[in-house]
Amino acid sequence: MTTEPRDTRIRIEVVRLRVPLVRPYKLAFGPVTAFDTLVVLMHDDTGRRGAGEATLLTGYTDETIEGAWDGARALATALAGASAREVARKVLAVAPSSPFLATAFMTALDALHAHPLLTVDAPSRVPILGILNETDDGALEAEIERLVSAGYRTLKVKVGFDVESDLRRVALIQARVAGRARLRLDANQGYTAQQARRFAGALDPAGIELFEQPCAAGDWDAHMSVVPHSTVPLMLDESIYGLADIERAARLGAARYVKVKLMKLVTLDGLVAAIERIRALGMVPVLGNGVACDLGCWMEACVAARHIDNAGEMNGFLKPHAGLLGQPLAFEDGAIVLQPGFRGVPEEDALARYEIDRHGGRPA
C-alpha cells in the first residue's frame, strides 16, 4: 500500500551519530566497534513528526558516512519548507546513487504520514536470529547455550576468515547446537571463488539453513562458480540492491534465498515490492539488518510481521549500549514484540548522547 505524500510544509533536521557497541561485531572485512548513523527528523505544519535512519558500514556499501552526511545537509537545506511531494521527488532523484541516504529521508516521510505498515492492531512476535561471536571453544559453547536458552531458534555464524578454521568452527557449532537451532553461515564477501568452493563443498549440511554471500558483491561469476559445489542452499545479500539484482539472481539460478534490507530499498513500499518479487520468482525472501539502530530495526520488524515467515536479521538494536527511541523495542524469548500504539520516535537525549553533528532547525 502506497502512502501518498501530502502537501503540508516540512521542516527537516539531520543528525550524525556515532553509536558505540557493547562488544565488537566481527565481520570478514574487520570488526565493527560503533555504528555510523544518520538520522533524519521531519516535522510538518500540523505538528506531526517522523524519523528515518541510515547506518553506513564501510565494506558493505559504496556510500560513506562522510558522503552521506554531506548529502543529507545539502538535501535538508534545499528542502527547507518544501511540501511532502517536493521532498519525495527530490530525494527519489538521488536514490539510484545513494540508496542509504535516500532511505533515511523517505522512511522519515513514511513515518510522518503514519504509513499503515508501521502500526499493529495486536501484539505481534517477530522471531530474530542470534549471533555467534566467540571463537574460543569454551566461550563459544557457553554462547550457544546462552542463545538457545534465550529462545533463539536460528543462529548466525560469521565465516569468510580462513577456510579450514571456519570449517572446524562450524563443525563444532553443529555438534553443540545438536539440532536445537538452524544455522546461517555468512561470509560477508570474505572468500575468493576457490576458497568459497572449498568451504561450501566441504560442509556437512546437517542443521544448516543457508550460506550467505561467499564472494565479492559485484563478482557474479565467482558466485556462480560456487553454486554447483555447495552442499547447502546459498543466499545473496551484498549483491542485492534492487529489483534488477533480484531478477538477475533468479535468471542465473544464483541462490535459493535472497536477503533484503530497508536501507537499500528506500521506502517501506519498495521493500515490500522486493519481498513479493523474490517470492514470485520462486526464491525465499529474508529480511533484516544487523547493522542498524532500533529505529531501522523497528521498521523492518513491522514489515517482517506481515511479509516474512523465517527468522529476521534485524538484530542491530541489541548491539549498542542504548537505543535511540523514546520507547525501547520489546524483546523476549528470541523475538521482537511489536505493540499497538508504539511510536518509533527518537528521544532527544539519546540523540544528544551520540551526536557528532547536526544540521537544520531543532524540533519544536
Order of alpha helices (4+ residues) and beta strands (2+ residues): beta-beta-beta-alpha-alpha-alpha-beta-beta-alpha-beta-alpha-beta-alpha-beta-alpha-beta-alpha-beta-alpha-alpha-beta-alpha-beta-beta-alpha-beta
